[in-house]
Amino acid sequence: MKYRSIFALCAFAISLFVPTYAMAETRSFEDPMLGRYRLAYCRFQNADCGIMPALLYCQRMGYTMAQSYRGARDIEASTRIGDRDVCRGEACDGFAEIVCERPDRQVVEEPVEDVVPIEDDGTIPIPDFPSSVTEDTPQTEE
């Protein structure tokens, strides 16, 4: 019990020294298009399939990475992002969805000098427990 409290305090103190980043912006593109046709699942004919065309599509749309994607088989037509060739017919594969992400451009730095008091010897003081909580008081998990 005592160690759990000390661990929680240490984790909190460490988190104060780490800069926090705002949430990343994500956007889902259902049936992503490249020109007049759906984006093909492969960058070139039967090569560089999956993540690379998804990443290039996300970058084209102003995002930095592809968080996830789902393929779609046997669509009517698709355009490959690598060579711009168009596939027509039943053998064409494309994307059903691509989820793109870009980090928020702002890093939020929280001041630490006013938040955590540090003793002259470099240690962080452990706060007093409320009177209702003692080391002998059993704690129940909720």
N, C-alpha and C positions, 0 to 999 in steps of 0.2 A: 504494500500500500504506500509506504513511504517513498519507494523508488518510483512508483507511477507518478506521484506528484512532482518529484524532482525532474523526472523525464519530461513531463508536460511543460514545466517551467523552462527547462533548457531548450526544448523545441520552440517555444514561444520566443525566447530571447534570440535564438539563432535566426528565426524568421524576420526579426526586426532589422537584421544586418543585410538581408538579401533584397535587392530591388525587386519590386513587383511589376509585372507586366499586365497591361490591360488585356482583356479577352481578344482573341483573334476574330477577325470578321470572316464568316463563311457564307458561301452561296451555292445552292444546288442548281445545276443546269439539267433539266429533264430533256431527253432526246436532243442533245447538243447538235447544232447545225454548223456546217462549214460551207459557206456559200449557199447553194440551193438544196444541198443534200445533207443527210446526217453525217456526223463525224465517224470515219471508219475506225475500227478497233485496232488496226495496225498502221504504223507510220508509213511503211513501204509494203509492197506486196508480200504477205506472209512473213514479215520481219518487223522487229521492234514493236511488239504488240503490248497493249495494256497500259502500263503506267506512263510510258514515254509520250504517246499521243495525248493522254489525259493531262499530263504536266504541260505540254506545249499549248494545249487548248486553254488551260487555266492562265498561263502567262499571256496568251493572246487577249484574254478577257481582263487583264490587269491584276491577276492574283499571282502569288508566288509559288504555290504548291498545290498538288492534287491530294486532297485528304482521303478520298475514296472514290470508287467508280464501280459501275455495273455494266456488263456487256449485254448486247442484244444480238441474237442470231437471226439470220435469214430475213433481213430487212430489204426493202425494194431497191434502195440505192444508197451509196455512201461515198464520201470523198476522203482520200488519204491526206493527212496533214503534211506528210513528208514530200511527196512528189505531185500532189494535187490531182492524181488520177482518180477517175470516177469508176466505181463498181456498180453495175446494174444487173439485176437478176436475183435469183433465190440464194445464191452463194455469198451474198454480201453480209458482213458483220459490222456492227457499230456499237455505240454506247447507248444504254438506256438512261444513264444518269452519271454525271461527274459532279463531285462536291469539291469546290475550290476554296482555298483559304489564303488569307494574308494577315500577318500580324498587325495589330494596332501600331501605328508609327510612334506612339509616345511611350516612353519609359517613365514610370512614376517612381521617383526616388523619395523615400520617406525619411525624414530626419531622425537620426537615432540618438543624438546627444541629449535631447530633452526627454526621450521616451524611457530609456533604460538607465537607471542610476548605476554607476560603477564606482566601487570603493577605490581608495588610493592604492591598494595592493593589486588592483586589476580584477577583482572578483565581482560577481553580480550577487547582491544580497537576495536571500530567499525571503519572500514576504510572509507575514504572519498569517496563519490560517484563521478563518472566522471561528468564533467561539463554539459554534455548533458542529464543527468538524475537528476532530482530533485524530491522532495516529491510531487510537484504539477503536474509533468509531467504524463499524463495518460499512463498506460502501456497496451499494447494489447497482448492478448494471441495468440500464433501462432499455 
